[in-house]
Amino acid sequence: MRLTNWFAITGGPCSGKSTVVAALQGMGYEIVEEVALILISGELAKGFSLDQVRSDEKQFQRRILEAKVEIERNLPLEKIVFLDRGLPDSMSYWRGAGLDLSPVIDVSKELRYRKVFFFERLPMQSEGFRTEDDAQAELLAREHAQDYMDLGYELIRVPVMSVEERVKLIVSHI
């Protein structure tokens, strides 16, 4: 297992992760955007619909994991980096797609994040990328938290509060 100086930011859909990650980037920190959103945006820009992008959910989830692994394998271990979802987040999505979790668990054990921040959920909003309803988002949030804890992480809970307060809380843990 490789120890890193990276901070994973996780939580259910619509918990404000990406907004806080963007604020951290604005402060000069290196970030990794949510890979699923990058993939979806790229496909939509090519003219595909969201339904087309997600028509084969198993393949879509495999592509996300492959991209995450490639990104993380190329990050310097000692550099402070904030990740909008870490590798273990894929466990919930693979579970929902009916995929064997072994590959996700295996790659999730290759490295260790310095800390994991778990964001409490905000009211559900549709941003054009979301396919989950409120009940599914709540289930994903619980699963994300449990998956990280099952891998031995202690979660730093980030309550619903302003972006500035969330950023201040996170930076206090560096």
N, C-alpha and C positions, 0 to 999 in steps of 0.2 A: 504494500500500500504506500502510495506517495502522499506525503503531507503537503498541502498547499497553503497559500496565503490568500485564498479566495473566499468570498462570502456569497452564499447562495441565498437568494430571496425567493420565497415560495409562498403559497397560499392558494386559495381557490380562485376560479375565474372572477374577475371584477373585485379584486381586493386592493387595487392601486399600485401593484408592483411596478409596472412599466413607467408610471408617472414618477415614482420615487427613483427608479433607476436612471431615468432621464435627468432628474435633478442632481443626482450624484455625478453623472457625466458632466453636467454643467459646472460642477465644482472642480473638475479636472481628474476625476477618478476614471480608470479604465472600466468599461462595462462590456457585457455580452448581452445583446438583446434577446428577447424570447425567440428561439429558433422557429417555433411553429408559425409565429406571426411573420417572420422573415420569409419563410417558404410560401405561406399563403399569399402574402403581398406580391411576391415574384410571379406566382402563377396567375393572380388576378390581373397583373400588369400585362401579361401575355394574352389576355382576353378570355381566360377560363372563368367559369362561375365557381362560387364556393362549393356548390353541389358537385361539380366536376372534380374539383381539387380533392374533395373528401369522398369521392365515389367508392374508392377502395380504402377503407379506414385502416386496415391492417398494413397495407403498403405505405400509406401516409405516415403512420406511427413509426414504421421502420425507417423511413427517410428522415424523420425528425431525430430519432436516436442516432443514426449514422452521422448526421450533421453535428449534433451535440458532441459526440465522441471525437470527431475530427477537430472541432474547435478547441475542446479542452485538452486534447493531446498536444496541441501547439501553443498553449498558453505557458508563459514562464511561471514555474511553481512559486517563486519567491515574490512575485509582483502582486500588489493588492488589486484584485479584480472583483467586481460585483456581477453576479450572474442572475439574469432574470429567468429563473428556473434552472435548477441543476439536473444532473442525470437522473436522480431518484424520482423526479416528478414524472418521468415517463412510465413509471410502474403503474400508476393509476390509469393512464390512457391505454396502456397495453392490456391491463386487466379488462377495461371496458370494451376493447376491441376483440377480446377472446384470445389474446396471444399468450404464449408461454413467457413468464416473467424472467426466466433464468438468464437470458442475455442482458437484460437491464440490470439485474442484481449483480451479475458478474462485473460489468463495467463500472457500476456504482461503487464497488469495493476496490477498484484500482487506485483510487485517490481519496483523500479526505479533505473536505472543506474546513476552513478555519472555524467558521461559525455559520449557522443557518438561522435566518430570520423568517418567521412565519407571520404573514399578514392576515389580520382578521378581515372578513369580507365586508365590502361596501354594498349598497343596494345594486341589484343586477341592472346592467345597461347593455343594450345591443350596440356593438360597434361595427357590425358588418362581418366580423370574423367569428363571432360566438355562435355556437350551435347548442349550447347548454341552456336549460331552463334553470330556475332558481333551485329546485330540488337536486338536480344533477350537479350544480355548482357547489351546493352544500356538501354533497357526498364526496365530490372530488377534493374539497378542502379537508375533510376528515381523513380521507385516504392519503393525501399528500403528507399530512402531519404524522400519521401512523407509519407510513413507509420510511420517512426519515428517522423516526424514533426506533423502528425495527433495525435500522442500520447503525444504531448507537449514537445518533445525534441528539443533543439537548437543544430544543428549539427555544429561540428568543422570540417571545410573542410580541408582536407589534400591533397595538390596538388601533382602532379607528380614531384618527386625529388628523390634523392638518399635514400636508406634505412636508412643510418645514419642520414640524415636530417629529415626524417619522424619520426624516433625514438626520435630525439632531440625535435621536435615539440610536440610530444605526452608527453614526460616526463616533458616538461615545464608546462603542464596543470595539473600535479598531485598535 
